[in-house]
Amino acid sequence: MSHTNGGLTRHHRKTKALGGTTEKKNISLLPRKKHRAWHLLFPGDWPPERIAKEINDVFLDPSYQFIAIRKEELCESSRLLSGSSSRSR
């Protein structure tokens, strides 16, 4: 949670505990208070599905559902729902 840059801290989007790297695409710069709040709410070893469950169970309006789904799965689900196939016709 360290490494400041002009009042901003480096946040690993995929945590190191879950195999995240220091590649630029995995780092977000956040104000210190937001970064600290994230880590207080969601321990570093929680996968996205567990974070989504906590948000749904504790924080979100019950008439909504927050989901965590891999982009690849989302693309495949969209193709299936639209009736298209990954195969050429």
N, C-alpha and C positions, 0 to 999 in steps of 0.2 A: 504494500500500500504506500510505499515511499516514492522517492524520485519526483521531486517537484519541478515545475516548469512555469514560472511566472504566476504562482498561486494555484496552479493546476497540478493534479496528481495523476500518475499513470495507473490505469485500471486495466487488468487483464480481462478481456471479454470471456474467453474460455480460461478458467483458472489454471494455474500451474498444477494444482492438486488433481485436476482432471486431464492433464496432459497439454495444457495451453503453452504457447511459445511467446517469445518476445517480438515476434514479427509485427510490423507496423499494422497489418490488418487485424491483429488481435489486441491492440492497445487503443483505449479511449482516454482522452484527457478530460478529467472531471474536476470541478471545484472540490476542495478538501472535504467540506461538509457533506456533499452528496456522496462522495466516495466512502466516507466513514459510515454514513447512514446505510448504504448498500451492504457493507460488510457486517454491520450490526444486525440487519434484518435477515441476511442470507449468508450462512457460513460458506466458506470457500470450497467445500467439498460437495455442496448441493448441486445436482444436475438441473438443467433447465426445467424438466418436468416437475421436480420437487418445488422449485421456485414458483412455477405457475400454480401448483396446488396451494401453496401458502398464500399467494396473492388472492386466489379464489376463496379460500376458506376464511381469510381474516380481513382483507382490505377491500375487495371489489364489490360493487353493487351486485347483489345476488341475481339480478335479472340478466347479468352478463356472464360470459365464460372466457377467461384468458387461457390460451393454449400455447404450448411450446411444441413445435413440430419441426423436424429437420427440413431444410429447403428442398432437398431431393424428394422427400416424401410428399411435400406440399405440391411440387410440380407433377408428380405421378398422380396424386389425388385429383388435381385439376384436370389432367388429361382424361382420367377415367370418368369424371363427372361430365365433361364436355363431349364424351363419346369418341374422342380421337384416340389414336393409337400411336405408340412410338415407332411402329413399323410403317414403312412406305407402302402406299397402295398402288 
